């Protein structure tokens, strides 16, 4: 019953306000979902969830806000990204970047099924990582902490790169005469179902977002990160399905004019760096703790044999007459 009520409320909020793409708004829905799913748990457990997650949500909010200051009024990088995509794929696209080639072959005024799929895949970026982390928090707090450390490192390195190397996406390059016409179409798929309000928050966020936060693509980085984190615990027959998600996100971003392929590849490299650096740091910290903790005696170790005490010599016997 509780989950049914949550589902009805979610759909109503989705149609009336928009899909939860803001971190705080998404957190409220996820928190409410965990309460509905585990309604029999004491409230202390639900409040502990909020306590652990509030710092995460605040950091994500700061991350979203700080991206807007990354350009510092400087002209963003775009030309070298165009050249990189043309070098990699120009032989197959007639010298075009993949975005313009895909839109030339797939984009039409009317909405098709792939436009609907693109809108849903694009939206998943805002909830999949948070939802996966929520499941981990409920099942294994240790793995939740490991997930958050790697995810936080990924966000931080991406943010630093936005400041050091502000880069513009294909739709910006087209608006400034560096590319042929490119339409920004990541949210148009919902119109096919008459859900014009579904993307309200997302559209507002796109208008207010920083247009030079394209390198690396954290959309594809998040998708690959979530898949790789759970891959080792998943049966191999499901691996192709899981790995299809970051590939679908890549197609979505390139086709919709949000990213170049080079942005995607750099984002994937950042995922590998996050796993490597955080993993090494965790092993170093564990070894450091082991060195600092006092050695405990091994109860199973056998005591070394000791020589038995020397027997006391008998007193001398005196002869009597």
Backbone bond lengths (Angstrom), bond angles and torsions (degrees), N, CA, C in turn:
res aa  C-N    CA-C-N  psi(-1)  N-CA   C-N-CA  omega(-1)  CA-C   N-CA-C  phi
1 X - - - 1.459 - - 1.527 110.71 -
2 X 1.327 116.10 -45.13 1.464 119.73 -178.38 1.524 111.12 -62.89
3 X 1.339 117.20 -41.87 1.460 119.92 179.30 1.525 111.21 -67.69
4 X 1.322 117.35 -33.88 1.466 120.20 176.99 1.522 110.66 -64.24
5 X 1.325 115.98 -44.32 1.464 119.70 177.71 1.525 111.20 -62.77
6 X 1.340 115.37 -40.16 1.467 118.66 178.23 1.525 110.46 -63.18
7 X 1.328 117.21 -42.72 1.457 120.51 -179.83 1.520 112.53 -63.21
8 X 1.327 116.74 -41.81 1.467 120.22 178.35 1.526 110.40 -64.17
9 X 1.332 116.36 -43.31 1.466 119.97 179.28 1.524 111.33 -64.64
10 X 1.337 116.47 -38.15 1.465 119.82 179.98 1.525 111.11 -64.13
11 X 1.323 116.66 -45.52 1.466 120.13 179.81 1.525 110.44 -63.14
12 X 1.338 116.60 -40.99 1.464 119.72 179.03 1.528 110.93 -63.41
13 X 1.329 116.71 -43.52 1.457 119.66 177.69 1.514 112.43 -66.55
14 X 1.326 115.74 -36.78 1.465 120.95 178.88 1.524 110.69 -61.97
15 X 1.338 116.72 -46.71 1.458 120.07 -177.66 1.524 112.25 -75.03
16 X 1.333 116.88 -31.74 1.458 119.44 -176.21 1.510 114.27 -88.11
17 X 1.338 116.79 -41.65 1.465 121.26 -175.61 1.523 111.34 -104.56
18 X 1.313 115.80 -41.66 1.459 120.67 -177.81 1.512 110.29 132.41
19 X 1.310 115.92 166.88 1.457 121.02 178.43 1.524 110.31 -67.72
20 X 1.338 117.52 145.29 1.471 120.59 -175.04 1.526 112.27 -75.65
21 X 1.318 115.86 88.74 1.463 120.52 178.42 1.520 112.32 -101.81
22 X 1.326 117.74 -15.02 1.461 120.92 175.17 1.527 109.01 -80.11
23 X 1.349 119.21 136.53 1.471 120.14 -176.37 1.523 113.92 -56.41
24 X 1.332 117.74 -43.34 1.461 120.02 -178.58 1.527 110.89 -67.02
25 X 1.322 116.15 -42.27 1.463 120.57 179.71 1.527 110.42 -65.48
26 X 1.332 116.60 -42.78 1.465 120.26 178.18 1.528 110.73 -64.13
27 X 1.338 117.05 -39.81 1.465 120.23 178.95 1.521 111.20 -61.02
28 X 1.331 117.89 -41.92 1.464 120.41 -179.64 1.522 111.05 -61.07
29 X 1.330 116.82 -40.74 1.462 119.40 179.02 1.527 111.10 -68.75
30 X 1.325 117.00 -40.29 1.466 119.75 179.51 1.525 110.43 -66.81
31 X 1.316 117.00 -42.08 1.465 120.67 178.38 1.524 110.27 -61.86
32 X 1.334 115.85 -45.32 1.462 119.04 177.94 1.525 110.88 -61.69
33 X 1.334 116.85 -36.23 1.458 119.94 178.28 1.521 112.39 -65.86
34 X 1.335 117.21 -40.03 1.469 119.19 177.78 1.529 111.37 -67.19
35 X 1.327 116.85 -34.34 1.469 119.69 176.89 1.522 110.29 -66.60
36 X 1.339 116.22 -42.88 1.462 119.51 179.56 1.526 111.42 -66.04
37 X 1.327 116.74 -38.38 1.463 120.57 -178.27 1.527 111.47 -70.64
38 X 1.323 116.60 -35.17 1.467 121.36 -179.18 1.529 109.75 -118.78
39 X 1.310 115.88 51.81 1.465 119.89 -175.44 1.523 112.75 -65.21
40 X 1.330 117.35 -19.52 1.465 119.79 -179.86 1.524 112.79 -80.06
41 X 1.317 117.19 -12.67 1.460 119.65 -179.63 1.522 110.72 -71.88
42 X 1.325 117.37 152.61 1.470 119.06 177.26 1.527 110.85 -67.47
43 X 1.330 115.47 155.53 1.458 120.12 -177.17 1.518 112.18 -63.88
44 X 1.323 116.46 -24.14 1.460 118.95 178.45 1.523 111.17 -60.35
45 X 1.341 116.21 -36.22 1.461 120.22 177.90 1.526 111.04 -66.71
46 X 1.323 117.22 -41.85 1.466 120.38 179.55 1.530 111.40 -67.24
47 X 1.322 116.73 -36.89 1.465 119.48 177.56 1.524 111.13 -69.09
48 X 1.330 116.98 -31.44 1.467 119.98 176.12 1.524 110.35 -64.68
49 X 1.330 116.99 -36.58 1.463 120.86 175.93 1.528 110.09 -59.30
50 X 1.325 116.39 -47.19 1.464 119.82 179.32 1.519 111.12 -63.17
51 X 1.331 116.94 -40.59 1.466 120.31 -179.69 1.521 111.36 -60.98
52 X 1.326 116.92 -42.76 1.463 120.24 -178.48 1.525 112.26 -72.92
53 X 1.326 116.69 -27.69 1.460 119.70 -172.91 1.516 114.48 -94.89
54 X 1.318 118.04 -21.51 1.468 119.31 -178.71 1.527 111.78 -57.51
55 X 1.348 120.62 -44.97 1.474 118.73 176.62 1.528 112.99 -59.86
56 X 1.326 116.78 -37.03 1.464 120.07 179.50 1.525 110.59 -64.59
57 X 1.326 116.42 -45.62 1.464 120.61 -179.40 1.525 110.56 -64.48
58 X 1.324 117.09 -40.51 1.466 120.01 178.61 1.526 111.08 -63.43
59 X 1.328 116.59 -41.25 1.465 119.42 178.27 1.527 111.35 -64.17
60 X 1.336 116.90 -39.85 1.464 119.59 177.72 1.524 111.14 -65.65
61 X 1.327 116.52 -37.99 1.464 119.40 177.92 1.526 110.87 -65.14
62 X 1.331 116.51 -43.43 1.466 120.13 177.15 1.521 110.55 -62.62
63 X 1.328 115.85 -39.79 1.465 120.27 177.84 1.527 110.82 -59.96
64 X 1.339 116.84 -46.71 1.464 119.98 -179.36 1.523 111.73 -63.76
65 X 1.330 116.31 -39.81 1.462 119.30 -179.29 1.525 111.88 -70.88
66 X 1.321 116.57 -40.68 1.464 119.74 -175.65 1.519 112.32 -70.20
67 X 1.335 117.43 -23.66 1.467 118.85 177.64 1.523 111.33 -59.84
68 X 1.337 115.98 -30.16 1.457 119.30 -177.56 1.510 114.13 -67.40
69 X 1.342 117.42 -15.54 1.458 120.87 179.91 1.524 112.24 -99.38
70 X 1.320 116.92 7.42 1.464 119.78 -172.33 1.522 112.84 -72.25
71 X 1.334 117.71 -27.67 1.462 117.55 -174.80 1.521 112.80 -77.58
72 X 1.348 117.73 -31.31 1.470 121.90 179.24 1.528 112.25 54.16
73 X 1.320 116.77 27.79 1.454 120.26 178.31 1.510 114.66 77.38
74 X 1.325 118.39 0.33 1.462 121.14 -178.24 1.527 110.18 -81.97
75 X 1.320 115.46 156.05 1.461 120.16 176.44 1.526 109.15 -70.67
76 X 1.319 118.41 124.38 1.466 119.59 -176.19 1.525 111.87 -73.00
77 X 1.307 114.62 159.06 1.461 120.95 175.88 1.525 109.23 -76.74
78 X 1.297 116.12 133.66 1.463 120.78 177.79 1.525 111.37 -146.98
79 X 1.329 116.47 -41.71 1.463 119.74 -173.03 1.522 111.84 -60.68
80 X 1.342 117.06 -44.82 1.462 119.03 -177.34 1.523 112.18 -67.75
81 X 1.330 117.21 -28.03 1.458 119.82 176.28 1.525 110.70 -70.23
82 X 1.318 115.72 -39.21 1.467 120.20 176.56 1.527 110.00 -62.57
83 X 1.327 115.88 -44.21 1.467 120.09 179.70 1.526 110.44 -62.12
84 X 1.332 116.83 -42.17 1.463 120.11 -178.82 1.526 111.15 -61.33
85 X 1.331 117.24 -44.68 1.464 119.41 179.73 1.524 111.88 -67.31
86 X 1.323 116.52 -35.97 1.469 119.09 178.43 1.522 111.18 -68.72
87 X 1.318 117.23 -37.51 1.464 120.11 178.36 1.520 110.43 -64.76
88 X 1.341 116.68 -41.19 1.464 120.29 -177.06 1.524 112.83 -74.89
89 X 1.338 117.49 -36.40 1.468 119.46 -170.21 1.525 114.19 -126.32
90 X 1.329 117.37 -1.37 1.456 119.06 -177.56 1.512 113.74 -59.66
91 X 1.330 117.21 -30.32 1.463 120.71 179.56 1.530 111.94 -64.09
92 X 1.339 116.89 -25.45 1.468 120.70 -178.72 1.520 112.88 -102.15
93 X 1.330 117.65 -15.32 1.468 120.64 -175.09 1.524 112.59 -114.80
94 X 1.311 116.88 11.37 1.451 119.17 -179.34 1.515 113.38 69.84
95 X 1.328 116.49 31.37 1.456 120.60 178.66 1.514 114.48 87.68
96 X 1.322 118.23 -0.07 1.459 121.23 178.55 1.525 110.87 -87.86
97 X 1.332 115.38 157.67 1.461 118.48 169.64 1.526 107.34 -74.96
98 X 1.328 118.66 153.14 1.468 120.13 -177.20 1.521 114.30 -55.61
99 X 1.334 118.36 -33.34 1.466 120.00 -178.79 1.523 111.38 -62.23
100 X 1.316 117.55 -50.98 1.464 119.64 -178.49 1.524 111.07 -66.93
101 X 1.323 117.37 -34.34 1.466 120.27 179.03 1.527 110.69 -66.69
102 X 1.331 117.02 -43.89 1.463 120.52 179.87 1.523 111.34 -65.81
103 X 1.323 117.37 -42.88 1.458 118.67 -179.81 1.526 111.43 -68.73
104 X 1.305 116.96 -32.17 1.464 119.80 176.67 1.520 111.52 -63.56
105 X 1.338 116.88 -33.98 1.460 120.52 -176.40 1.530 113.48 -95.78
106 X 1.331 118.92 -22.13 1.463 120.63 -172.84 1.522 114.46 -119.31
107 X 1.314 117.57 -27.72 1.462 119.61 -173.65 1.524 110.91 -79.90
108 X 1.329 115.63 126.70 1.457 122.94 177.45 1.529 108.63 -134.22
109 X 1.309 117.85 159.91 1.476 118.87 178.23 1.526 112.72 -58.92
110 X 1.333 117.46 -37.42 1.460 120.09 178.08 1.529 109.89 -82.56
111 X 1.323 115.34 152.50 1.463 121.55 -177.49 1.523 109.42 -85.26
112 X 1.331 116.23 130.72 1.460 122.18 177.77 1.528 109.80 -109.24
113 X 1.340 115.28 174.89 1.465 119.55 -176.35 1.522 111.90 -62.68
114 X 1.330 117.14 -33.71 1.463 118.04 -179.54 1.534 111.24 -70.66
115 X 1.319 117.55 -26.49 1.464 119.51 174.38 1.526 110.77 -67.37
116 X 1.331 116.16 -37.57 1.463 120.18 176.47 1.528 110.19 -64.48
117 X 1.339 115.98 -45.60 1.464 119.93 178.97 1.524 110.96 -61.37
118 X 1.321 117.06 -40.24 1.462 121.18 179.53 1.527 110.78 -61.45
119 X 1.323 117.15 -42.81 1.466 119.97 -179.40 1.521 111.35 -63.89
120 X 1.332 117.35 -40.32 1.461 119.65 179.98 1.523 111.59 -70.42
121 X 1.310 116.80 -40.96 1.465 119.16 178.58 1.527 110.12 -64.37
122 X 1.316 116.45 -41.14 1.464 119.74 178.98 1.528 111.07 -62.42
123 X 1.321 116.86 -42.80 1.465 120.40 178.81 1.522 111.74 -63.92
124 X 1.331 117.54 -33.81 1.466 120.58 -176.13 1.521 112.20 -59.24
125 X 1.316 117.10 -24.64 1.469 120.16 178.56 1.522 111.82 -55.98
126 X 1.305 117.45 -33.55 1.454 121.11 -172.64 1.529 113.31 -83.64
127 X 1.327 117.82 -11.98 1.464 119.04 -175.09 1.526 114.17 -127.26
128 X 1.330 118.85 -24.33 1.464 119.98 -172.43 1.525 111.36 -63.51
129 X 1.324 117.37 -48.24 1.466 119.44 -178.77 1.526 111.09 -64.01
130 X 1.328 117.14 -42.21 1.466 120.10 178.76 1.523 111.25 -65.06
131 X 1.329 116.76 -42.37 1.462 119.80 179.66 1.527 111.06 -65.35
132 X 1.328 117.22 -41.08 1.466 120.22 177.80 1.523 110.60 -62.64
133 X 1.320 116.68 -40.92 1.461 120.00 178.44 1.526 111.16 -65.56
134 X 1.329 117.31 -36.67 1.466 120.12 178.54 1.525 111.11 -64.30
135 X 1.328 116.87 -41.44 1.466 120.28 177.62 1.528 110.32 -63.19
136 X 1.323 116.41 -41.97 1.461 119.36 177.97 1.525 111.31 -62.74
137 X 1.318 117.34 -39.82 1.470 120.03 179.65 1.523 110.44 -61.11
138 X 1.316 116.77 -38.53 1.461 120.29 -179.11 1.525 112.06 -72.75
139 X 1.326 117.13 -31.12 1.462 120.60 -172.57 1.525 113.90 -100.23
140 X 1.328 117.13 -39.00 1.469 119.94 -172.98 1.524 108.56 -153.98
141 X 1.322 116.12 101.06 1.461 119.72 -176.26 1.530 111.61 -65.98
142 X 1.322 117.18 -31.07 1.458 119.55 178.94 1.518 111.87 -64.42
143 X 1.327 116.39 -45.24 1.463 119.97 178.50 1.527 110.77 -69.48
144 X 1.332 116.61 -32.07 1.467 119.55 175.60 1.530 110.25 -60.39
145 X 1.327 116.49 -43.93 1.461 119.92 179.08 1.529 110.96 -64.13
146 X 1.338 116.88 -40.89 1.467 119.88 177.98 1.524 111.01 -63.86
147 X 1.320 116.86 -40.36 1.464 121.97 177.09 1.524 110.37 -60.37
148 X 1.324 116.28 -46.61 1.459 120.63 -176.99 1.526 112.24 -66.61
149 X 1.318 117.15 -36.50 1.468 119.20 178.53 1.524 110.84 -62.68
150 X 1.302 117.00 -44.44 1.467 120.39 -179.51 1.528 111.50 -70.67
151 X 1.309 115.99 -40.34 1.463 120.04 179.20 1.529 110.62 -65.78
152 X 1.321 116.64 -42.37 1.463 119.74 177.69 1.514 112.12 -62.66
153 X 1.328 116.96 -41.09 1.468 120.51 177.49 1.524 110.29 -62.43
154 X 1.332 116.75 -41.02 1.462 120.97 179.93 1.527 110.86 -63.00
155 X 1.325 116.66 -44.75 1.471 120.01 178.45 1.528 111.09 -63.43
156 X 1.327 116.53 -42.63 1.464 120.22 -176.98 1.523 111.58 -65.36
157 X 1.324 117.30 -44.41 1.464 119.43 -179.68 1.526 111.13 -67.46
158 X 1.328 116.31 -35.98 1.460 118.76 175.91 1.515 111.79 -64.03
159 X 1.334 116.44 -42.40 1.462 120.33 -179.59 1.525 111.33 -64.35
160 X 1.323 116.86 -42.35 1.467 120.14 178.18 1.529 110.23 -60.32
161 X 1.325 116.43 -40.07 1.463 120.03 179.95 1.521 111.34 -65.47
162 X 1.334 117.23 -36.19 1.465 119.63 178.08 1.526 111.25 -60.39
163 X 1.324 116.41 -35.84 1.460 119.78 178.86 1.529 111.24 -75.84
164 X 1.328 116.30 -40.74 1.462 119.76 -176.63 1.523 112.57 -77.58
165 X 1.337 116.26 -30.08 1.458 119.83 -175.26 1.528 109.24 -140.58
166 X 1.324 118.36 73.70 1.469 119.75 177.92 1.522 110.50 -64.70
167 X 1.317 115.84 125.19 1.466 120.81 -175.89 1.524 109.49 -131.56
168 X 1.316 116.14 143.12 1.464 121.88 -175.65 1.527 110.87 -101.57
169 X 1.329 117.67 147.75 1.469 121.68 -179.96 1.527 111.80 -80.15
170 X 1.331 117.42 174.69 1.471 120.30 -178.72 1.525 113.93 -59.67
171 X 1.344 118.55 -39.55 1.468 118.48 -178.17 1.530 110.91 -63.35
172 X 1.338 117.39 -33.79 1.467 120.63 177.35 1.531 109.74 -69.40
173 X 1.323 116.50 -41.52 1.465 120.03 179.32 1.522 110.85 -61.91
174 X 1.335 117.03 -38.00 1.464 119.91 178.48 1.526 110.92 -67.52
175 X 1.318 116.94 -39.96 1.463 119.97 179.30 1.527 112.05 -65.23
176 X 1.319 116.83 -24.70 1.461 120.90 -178.41 1.526 112.68 -105.86
177 X 1.315 117.14 18.17 1.449 121.74 170.86 1.508 116.13 79.42
178 X 1.342 118.34 12.64 1.461 120.39 -179.85 1.523 112.64 -91.21
179 X 1.319 117.04 -16.56 1.460 122.46 178.80 1.522 109.48 -136.83
180 X 1.336 114.12 165.87 1.444 118.70 170.73 1.532 109.17 -65.07
181 X 1.296 116.80 175.46 1.463 120.87 -175.96 1.529 111.20 -58.51
182 X 1.325 115.84 129.47 1.462 122.76 177.81 1.524 107.98 -129.21
183 X 1.323 116.31 125.46 1.462 121.16 178.44 1.521 109.44 -93.42
184 X 1.327 115.80 140.32 1.472 121.20 175.83 1.525 107.56 -92.46
185 X 1.327 116.97 103.19 1.467 120.85 -164.48 1.526 112.90 -126.22
186 X 1.313 117.65 27.07 1.464 119.33 -174.62 1.524 113.48 -70.63
187 X 1.337 118.91 -18.54 1.469 120.10 -176.78 1.525 113.41 -116.26
188 X 1.311 118.63 6.69 1.463 119.54 -173.90 1.528 113.01 -75.28
189 X 1.328 118.45 -16.04 1.460 120.64 -175.77 1.512 114.41 -64.70
190 X 1.335 117.64 -27.15 1.466 119.26 -177.89 1.521 112.35 -70.07
191 X 1.315 117.03 -19.14 1.462 119.60 179.72 1.526 111.68 -65.35
192 X 1.326 116.79 -24.22 1.463 120.02 -179.54 1.520 111.72 -62.90
193 X 1.334 117.47 -26.17 1.459 121.65 179.86 1.526 111.83 -103.42
194 X 1.312 116.50 8.66 1.453 119.66 -178.33 1.513 113.87 73.73
195 X 1.331 117.23 14.37 1.467 121.20 -178.00 1.529 109.20 -93.27
196 X 1.320 115.43 67.43 1.459 119.59 -176.09 1.525 111.95 -68.60
197 X 1.329 116.76 -25.12 1.462 119.45 -179.28 1.510 113.92 -87.44
198 X 1.344 117.49 -6.84 1.462 119.92 -175.33 1.520 112.24 -62.25
199 X 1.317 116.63 -34.00 1.456 119.57 -177.19 1.512 114.19 -101.10
200 X 1.340 117.09 20.49 1.464 119.27 -176.84 1.520 112.09 -57.13
201 X 1.336 116.42 -53.28 1.462 119.69 -178.39 1.520 111.47 -65.21
202 X 1.328 116.13 -37.85 1.459 119.34 -179.68 1.521 111.05 -67.24
203 X 1.327 117.08 -43.14 1.461 119.70 178.47 1.525 111.24 -63.83
204 X 1.337 115.97 -41.34 1.464 118.97 177.81 1.519 110.88 -63.87
205 X 1.330 115.94 -38.94 1.459 119.09 178.05 1.510 112.53 -65.93
206 X 1.328 116.99 -36.44 1.461 119.75 178.25 1.524 111.55 -66.22
207 X 1.329 116.17 -37.03 1.464 119.41 179.34 1.523 110.67 -66.53
208 X 1.344 115.75 -40.01 1.464 120.06 -176.58 1.520 113.23 -87.52
209 X 1.327 118.10 -8.62 1.459 120.29 -173.86 1.518 111.36 -75.87
210 X 1.315 114.12 165.76 1.452 120.89 179.11 1.528 109.46 -78.62
211 X 1.328 118.77 119.90 1.466 119.90 -177.31 1.520 113.82 -76.16
212 X 1.330 118.28 -4.13 1.463 119.42 -177.39 1.528 111.26 -112.25
213 X 1.325 116.88 24.66 1.467 121.18 177.57 1.522 109.19 -105.75
214 X 1.322 115.68 57.28 1.462 120.19 -175.78 1.522 113.50 -103.37
215 X 1.315 117.44 -18.50 1.468 121.13 -176.05 1.524 109.76 -122.34
216 X 1.338 118.34 113.88 1.462 128.12 2.25 1.527 111.41 -85.49
217 X 1.321 115.90 171.06 1.458 120.66 175.47 1.524 108.70 -82.64
218 X 1.328 116.30 104.30 1.462 119.16 177.09 1.524 111.81 -77.97
219 X 1.330 117.47 -14.97 1.470 118.67 173.19 1.531 110.08 -60.70
220 X 1.311 116.07 -52.74 1.467 118.33 179.16 1.523 110.96 -73.53
221 X 1.320 117.35 -29.91 1.461 119.62 178.31 1.528 110.54 -63.77
222 X 1.329 117.85 -44.57 1.459 120.65 178.20 1.527 110.81 -62.51
223 X 1.328 116.45 -42.30 1.467 119.91 -178.82 1.527 110.82 -61.64
224 X 1.328 116.75 -47.01 1.460 119.86 179.69 1.521 111.03 -68.04
225 X 1.316 117.49 -37.55 1.462 121.14 -179.20 1.526 111.20 -60.79
226 X 1.320 117.21 -48.15 1.465 120.34 -179.19 1.524 110.45 -61.66
227 X 1.328 116.78 -43.03 1.464 120.30 -179.04 1.527 110.68 -63.97
228 X 1.325 117.57 -46.98 1.461 120.14 -177.82 1.522 112.02 -66.30
229 X 1.325 117.24 -32.99 1.462 119.47 -178.85 1.527 111.21 -64.20
230 X 1.328 116.76 -34.93 1.462 120.30 -177.86 1.529 112.91 -99.32
231 X 1.318 117.82 -2.42 1.460 119.97 -170.86 1.526 112.18 -64.61
232 X 1.319 117.76 -42.37 1.462 120.59 -175.49 1.524 111.91 -67.25
233 X 1.323 117.46 -25.11 1.462 120.64 179.46 1.529 112.26 -93.40
234 X 1.329 116.59 7.38 1.463 121.23 -177.89 1.521 109.71 -111.01
235 X 1.302 116.28 141.71 1.463 119.89 177.37 1.522 110.59 -61.88
236 X 1.314 114.92 143.95 1.462 119.34 -172.97 1.518 113.12 -63.53
237 X 1.278 119.00 -24.85 1.466 119.43 179.76 1.526 111.79 -66.89
238 X 1.353 116.92 -18.85 1.458 120.79 178.44 1.523 112.51 -94.71
239 X 1.315 117.60 -5.49 1.459 120.18 -177.63 1.531 113.01 -59.02
240 X 1.338 119.44 -45.76 1.475 117.80 179.54 1.522 113.05 -57.83
241 X 1.337 116.59 -37.61 1.463 119.31 179.36 1.523 110.99 -66.86
242 X 1.324 116.88 -42.45 1.462 119.81 178.97 1.527 111.29 -65.54
243 X 1.319 116.49 -45.05 1.463 119.94 -177.61 1.524 112.14 -69.66
244 X 1.326 116.99 -17.54 1.467 119.24 176.36 1.525 111.41 -68.30
245 X 1.338 116.97 -23.08 1.469 119.14 -177.68 1.529 112.44 -65.68
246 X 1.343 120.34 -52.86 1.475 117.55 177.21 1.522 113.07 -63.09
247 X 1.330 117.86 -29.13 1.467 119.37 176.18 1.526 110.68 -69.04
248 X 1.338 116.30 -39.60 1.463 119.64 176.56 1.528 110.79 -64.73
249 X 1.329 116.68 -38.24 1.463 119.89 177.21 1.526 110.52 -65.15
250 X 1.323 116.93 -37.85 1.464 120.48 177.82 1.522 110.83 -61.88
251 X 1.332 116.85 -48.43 1.466 120.03 177.79 1.525 110.45 -59.29
252 X 1.325 116.53 -43.43 1.465 121.17 -178.86 1.521 111.36 -57.63
253 X 1.313 116.80 -48.04 1.461 120.60 -174.61 1.524 112.22 -71.70
254 X 1.320 116.37 -38.14 1.465 119.34 -179.43 1.526 110.08 -72.25
255 X 1.319 117.44 -45.17 1.465 121.17 -179.18 1.528 111.76 -65.15
256 X 1.327 117.24 -38.73 1.464 120.30 -175.17 1.523 113.24 -82.94
257 X 1.327 118.04 0.82 1.457 120.86 176.13 1.507 114.96 83.25
258 X 1.337 117.47 13.17 1.463 120.60 -176.61 1.527 113.02 -87.13
259 X 1.337 117.80 -27.88 1.463 120.20 -175.54 1.524 110.51 -150.10
260 X 1.328 114.01 155.64 1.458 121.40 167.54 1.531 108.72 -86.81
261 X 1.312 116.06 164.71 1.463 119.72 176.58 1.525 110.62 -65.81
262 X 1.320 117.56 -34.59 1.459 119.77 179.72 1.525 110.64 -62.83
263 X 1.334 117.83 -33.56 1.471 120.76 175.17 1.523 110.45 -61.33
264 X 1.326 115.30 -41.19 1.461 120.83 -179.21 1.527 110.71 -64.27
265 X 1.317 116.53 -46.69 1.462 120.24 -177.67 1.528 111.34 -63.19
266 X 1.313 116.70 -39.85 1.464 119.49 177.48 1.530 110.01 -66.98
267 X 1.323 117.38 -38.25 1.465 120.07 176.28 1.514 111.91 -60.88
268 X 1.319 117.28 -40.98 1.465 120.17 176.81 1.528 111.11 -64.35
269 X 1.327 116.52 -38.55 1.466 119.38 177.38 1.526 110.75 -62.93
270 X 1.318 117.34 -36.64 1.462 120.65 177.89 1.529 111.05 -65.49
271 X 1.324 117.19 -33.93 1.464 120.03 176.39 1.527 110.06 -62.61
272 X 1.331 116.42 -47.07 1.458 119.56 177.23 1.516 111.93 -59.57
273 X 1.333 116.71 -39.86 1.461 120.13 178.35 1.523 111.02 -64.90
274 X 1.328 117.51 -38.15 1.464 120.53 179.97 1.525 110.87 -63.26
275 X 1.326 117.16 -46.00 1.459 119.99 179.10 1.528 110.80 -64.36
276 X 1.323 117.04 -41.09 1.463 120.57 -177.23 1.526 111.33 -68.34
277 X 1.321 117.19 -52.10 1.464 120.75 -174.19 1.524 111.03 -67.24
278 X 1.324 117.26 -47.32 1.464 119.49 -178.64 1.528 110.43 -67.33
279 X 1.326 117.34 -37.97 1.456 119.66 177.37 1.518 112.16 -62.17
280 X 1.332 116.94 -43.74 1.465 120.29 176.98 1.521 111.31 -64.26
281 X 1.330 116.72 -40.08 1.465 119.93 179.12 1.523 111.15 -64.27
282 X 1.317 117.16 -38.99 1.466 120.20 178.86 1.524 111.16 -65.87
283 X 1.321 116.82 -41.59 1.468 119.19 178.82 1.525 110.96 -66.77
284 X 1.334 116.87 -38.60 1.469 119.70 177.41 1.524 110.59 -63.50
285 X 1.316 116.77 -42.70 1.462 120.23 -178.97 1.530 110.86 -66.26
286 X 1.336 117.41 -40.20 1.461 120.49 178.59 1.526 110.69 -64.48
287 X 1.334 116.92 -41.66 1.464 119.63 178.42 1.524 111.05 -66.07
288 X 1.318 117.20 -37.76 1.469 120.89 178.92 1.525 110.99 -64.81
289 X 1.321 116.68 -41.88 1.463 119.69 178.06 1.520 110.98 -65.30
290 X 1.341 115.52 -37.56 1.459 118.56 -179.83 1.525 111.16 -65.96
291 X 1.341 117.14 -36.23 1.464 119.91 179.53 1.523 111.68 -70.86
292 X 1.326 116.42 -34.07 1.461 119.75 -176.04 1.519 112.73 -81.55
293 X 1.326 117.54 -24.10 1.462 119.46 -179.04 1.519 109.54 -77.69
294 X 1.347 118.54 139.77 1.471 120.54 -179.70 1.515 110.96 -66.28
295 X 1.327 114.15 145.42 1.459 119.03 179.86 1.518 109.46 -69.45
296 X 1.302 116.32 133.04 1.454 121.52 179.55 1.522 109.28 -96.35
297 X 1.327 117.49 141.86 1.469 118.70 178.79 1.515 111.14 -65.55
298 X 1.300 114.27 144.68 1.457 120.29 179.56 1.518 108.88 -86.94
299 X 1.328 118.06 113.56 1.469 118.89 -177.55 1.516 113.24 -67.36
300 X 1.333 116.99 -20.44 1.463 119.40 -178.19 1.523 112.91 -86.49
301 X 1.331 115.04 -11.13 1.462 117.13 -177.92 1.525 109.79 -71.26
302 X 1.320 116.58 137.89 1.457 120.67 -180.00 1.520 109.71 -79.84
303 X 1.310 115.08 139.67 1.461 119.37 178.44 1.518 109.49 -69.67
304 X 1.325 114.50 141.33 1.455 118.47 -179.93 1.530 109.27 -66.90
305 X 1.323 117.41 138.27 1.472 119.31 -179.36 1.519 110.56 -66.04
306 X 1.270 114.80 141.06 1.470 120.38 178.25 1.519 108.76 -118.06
307 X 1.305 114.47 153.20 1.461 118.50 178.97 1.517 110.14 -67.19
308 X 1.344 117.13 138.49 1.472 118.58 178.77 1.516 109.70 -67.66
309 X 1.311 116.81 151.38 1.472 118.82 179.90 1.516 110.69 -62.29
310 X 1.303 114.66 143.38 1.468 119.29 -178.96 1.522 110.14 -65.66
311 X 1.315 114.74 136.47 1.466 119.15 -179.76 1.523 109.92 -70.06
312 X 1.293 115.17 140.87 1.475 119.17 -179.88 1.528 110.05 -68.60
313 X 1.328 115.57 137.64 1.465 119.43 179.66 1.530 109.71 -71.36
314 X 1.322 116.54 139.84 1.479 118.43 179.31 1.524 110.27 -67.65
315 X 1.299 116.55 149.76 1.481 118.86 -179.94 1.522 110.27 -65.43
316 X 1.307 117.16 149.70 1.481 119.45 -179.56 1.532 111.49 -64.90
317 X 1.302 114.79 143.19 1.475 120.59 -179.81 1.522 108.43 -94.43
318 X 1.279 115.87 125.33 1.481 120.05 179.32 1.519 109.44 -99.60
319 X 1.300 115.09 137.58 1.483 119.66 -179.73 1.516 110.21 -77.26
320 X 1.269 116.72 142.28 1.474 122.16 177.82 1.521 108.93 -118.22
321 X 1.278 114.32 145.60 1.461 119.39 177.50 1.508 110.17 -97.84
